[in-house]
Amino acid sequence: MDVKHLATIDELDLPGIVRPGDRIIFSQGTAEPRTLTERLVAQKDELPKFEVFLGAQFSDTFHPDRTAGISFAAYGALGRTAALAKAGRLSVIPSHYGWLCQAFARGEPRADIAFLQLSPAQGGRRCSLSLANDIAAQAALHARVIIAEVNPDAPWTYGAELPRSLAPHFLIEARNKPLELPPPRVGPTEQAIGRLVAELIPDGATLQFGVGTIPDAVLAQLSGHRDIGIHSGQIGDGVVPLIERGVITNAKKPFNPGVSVCGSLFGTRRLYDFAHRNPAISVGPPTETHNLDIMAKIDAFVSINSAIEVDLTGQVNAEETNGTYIGGLGGQLDFMRGANASRGGRAIIALPATARDGAISRIVPSVTTVTCPRGDVDAIITEFGVAELRGKSLEERRRSMIAIAAPQFRDQLAAPRE
């Protein structure tokens, strides 16, 4: 199929492209190609039955009220995708992000149509995948049809230059500026957690962050550190001032020295402008960001993620609560195992001790869903302290976990089990 350059979305004949049973995938998070996804929703009643595969979702494009008749699958209920899970409309595939990306890259499972958001070509180089070099780009390798919207407001990023093997069949002009994800508010609880996490990070460490408030809280505590590196699935605005101040230098990494490596940019215009044509930021593919062999060779690789709840033996639930899926496996275990394989690495789970204004303890006797086995957990951190679990017996773990629970729940957690 030859590349067709279309001036506007109105020229795109989706009813002539989508076939019955097609699975459609698109760039996730802030990289959502909304000109295409919104057109898909607007024309859903003109199309045969199809399925949309979702990643992290930050827009309301696929809100349940707008998408009757569309089937959805995902590797988690991340961001706005949780509304579909709550409505019973989401089929969750409980697979680790790294493995799932490899599977899509092999054509297992299939993706029939891939929507991508690209930045314009720059300086004689091809378009860039811009804000996310993610699962959609891997799935597009075997897609029947690749449709890309070129967004002049999307940053051109190193590491994400469009491979020649991903030549789009259709190119359209974007009608929307890229999504922005403002930093969450960091309160006193998160600040306390951030200080405790920062104390475990040595100078010269390379960091991976999950999504949420905790990463910004940790970054805010690193101004006194030196030669910090970044190798992460995503980064947000919080890295920018640390790079500008010379805290993040990536000087100690054996791979991509001097370069912060991530798979996605989840931030605002400040981050996007900073990353535009900046060789100090590389938006790499999952084969790089989630590669265990690479992480294992990075000394002092520190993985920092969060959870819904953790039990007294260190088992982590980052997926569901009360039978409702609200999270996902994502890349958490990929990175934790990378940290455990690193010389001097740390695999940290950081979370507030309670939920619902202190009414519920997030340290529990046992979790109902195990996202990360207790054998992969190194340290658990709440605002009340650090539970060092590596090498500890089950009883030692119980005592350490009770000590970092909220005080009003400690007696209950320490009570003999029936």
C-alpha positions, 0 to 999 in steps of 0.5 A, a space after each residue: 500500500 502506498 503512503 497517502 498524504 491526506 490534508 485533513 481527517 475528513 479525507 480519511 475513509 475509516 469505514 473503508 479501512 476497518 474490517 469486522 473483528 479488527 483490533 485497533 491500537 494507538 500510542 498511549 498516554 500523552 502520545 494519544 493521536 486524538 485526531 484519529 481516536 476522536 474520529 474513530 469514536 465519532 464514526 463508530 456506528 458506521 463501522 463493523 464491530 472492532 476492538 480497541 487495545 488501550 494503554 495508559 489513558 489520560 483523555 476522556 476519548 473512550 469514556 463509557 458514555 461515548 463508546 457503546 458498542 466498542 470492545 476494549 482490551 488493555 494490560 491494565 486499568 491505568 488512568 481514565 481506563 479505570 472508568 471502563 473497568 468499573 463499567 465492566 467494559 474492559 477485558 484485562 490482559 494480565 501481562 508484564 509490559 515488557 513481555 507484551 511489547 515483545 509479543 506484539 512485536 512478533 505479531 502475537 497478539 495481532 494488531 490490525 490497525 495502528 494509530 501513531 502520533 508523529 512530530 514533523 521531520 527535522 533537520 533532514 531526519 525522519 519523523 519522530 514517534 515523539 512522546 512515546 516509543 511504546 507498545 503501539 509502535 511495536 504492534 505496528 510492525 505487523 499491522 495491516 494498516 498504519 495511520 499517523 497524524 503529524 502534530 507540529 506541536 509534538 517534540 522531535 525526540 532522539 531515540 524515537 526516529 520513525 523506523 523505515 519499517 514503520 512507514 505509515 499508509 496514511 498521513 494526516 494533519 493533527 487538529 489537537 495539541 499533544 495531551 499534557 499531564 500536569 504534575 500531581 499535588 505533593 502533600 505532606 505524606 508524599 513529601 515524607 515518603 520522598 525524603 525516606 526514598 531519597 535517603 536510599 539513593 546513592 550518588 551515581 545511582 540510575 533511577 526508574 520511576 512509576 507513574 503518580 505523585 511519589 516520583 515527583 516527591 522523590 525528585 524534589 528531594 534529590 537536589 543534593 545528589 550528584 551524577 544521578 542517571 535515568 533509565 525509566 519507562 516514563 519521565 515527567 516534568 520533575 526531571 527538567 530542573 534536576 538536569 538543568 542544575 547538574 544533578 541528573 548527568 547520567 555520567 555513571 551509566 555504562 549505556 547512553 552516558 550523558 543521556 536520560 533514557 525513557 519510553 514516554 514523556 508524561 508531562 507538560 509543555 515544559 518537558 516537551 520543549 526541553 526534550 525537543 531536539 535535545 540529545 540529553 533525552 532519548 525516548 527509546 523502545 521497550 526493547 531498551 527501556 524494559 531490557 533486563 540485560 541492560 538494567 542488570 549491567 547498570 550499577 546502583 539501578 534503583 527502581 521506585 514504584 507504588 502499589 494499592 496495598 502490600 501485605 505483611 510478607 511483602 507481597 505487592 498488589 498494584 492491580 485491583 481492590 474489592 474486585 475492581 481492576 484499578 491498576 495493572 502489572 505494567 512494567 513494575 516487575 520488569 524493573 524490580 527484577 532489573 534492580 535486583 540483578 544490578 550490583 548495588 540496586 534497590 527495588 523499592 515500593 513506596 506508598 502512603 500507609 492509608 487510603 480514604 483519609 486514614 480509614 483503610 490501611 494499605 498494609 494488610 495481612 494478605 493481598 488478594 492479588 499478587 502483582 509482585 511476589 515477595 521474593 522480588 521486593 527489597 524495601 517497602 516505604 511509607 511515611 512512617 518508615 522503611 521496611 528492609 525485607 531483603 534476606 529477612 524471614 517471614 516473621 522478621 518481615 511481619 514485624 518490619 511491615 507492622 512498624 511502617 503501618 499507620 499507628 491506628 492499625 498496628 495492633 490489629 495487624 499484630 493480632 494472632 492469625 486464626 
